[in-house]
Amino acid sequence: MSPFKLHLFGSAQTEVLPASVGHHDAPPIAEAESPKVSSPRLPGGKLGVIFSRIAASPGATIEELTEETGWQPHTVRAAISRLRRTGQTIILVAGSDGAKTYRLAGGEG
């Protein structure tokens, strides 16, 4: 299929060129740049709230995180999984009272 469009005006055929053909004053298309490697950023918003609570010395339980964010427990767990995909090592520690606390690995406590 040709990139050119044919318009019929009465009995004569007229060939119309696409807008990109014949325009030499158009700016060149930028080449794709290679992705820049940057240092990891701390998340913002509610994900940042979860990160800061987990990074704190005692860590945080699901109940504390749901109260803090207003999210349901399964949404908080999904956010923790997202933090893990960014390279954070998050551990789940069961206390003697049965409470499960999420913490950053290598943190205090």
GIBELLIN-V199706 format. One record per pair of residues at least 4 apart in sequence whose ideal C-beta (glycine too) atoms are under 7 Angstrom apart, sorted by the first residue. I is the first residue (numbers start at 0). J is the second residue. D is the distance in whole Angstrom. If there is no record, write none. Layout:
I_J_D, I_J_D
This chain:
2_17_6, 3_14_6, 3_15_7, 3_16_6, 3_17_7, 4_15_5, 5_12_6, 5_14_6, 6_13_5, 6_15_6, 7_12_6, 8_13_6, 16_20_4, 16_21_6, 39_85_7, 39_86_7, 41_47_6, 41_50_7, 42_46_4, 42_47_5, 42_50_5, 43_47_5, 45_49_7, 45_68_5, 45_70_7, 46_50_6, 46_78_6, 46_81_7, 47_51_6, 48_52_6, 48_67_6, 48_68_6, 49_53_6, 49_64_6, 49_68_7, 49_75_7, 49_78_5, 49_79_7, 50_54_6, 50_82_6, 51_55_7, 52_59_4, 52_63_7, 52_64_6, 52_67_6, 53_58_6, 53_59_6, 53_89_6, 53_101_5, 53_102_6, 53_103_6, 54_103_5, 54_106_6, 56_106_7, 56_107_5, 56_108_5, 57_100_7, 57_108_6, 58_92_7, 58_100_4, 58_101_6, 58_102_4, 59_63_5, 59_64_5, 59_100_7, 59_101_6, 60_98_6, 60_99_6, 60_100_6, 61_65_6, 61_72_5, 61_75_6, 62_66_7, 63_67_6, 64_68_6, 64_75_5, 65_70_6, 65_71_7, 65_72_6, 65_75_6, 68_75_7, 70_74_4, 70_75_5, 72_76_6, 73_77_6, 74_78_6, 75_79_7, 76_80_7, 77_81_7, 78_82_7, 79_83_7, 79_89_6, 79_101_6, 80_84_7, 81_85_7, 82_87_5, 82_89_6, 83_87_6, 83_89_6, 87_103_6, 88_103_7, 88_104_4, 89_101_6, 89_103_6, 89_104_7, 90_102_6, 90_104_5, 91_99_6, 91_101_6, 92_100_5, 92_102_6, 93_97_7, 93_99_5, 94_98_5, 94_100_6, 102_106_6
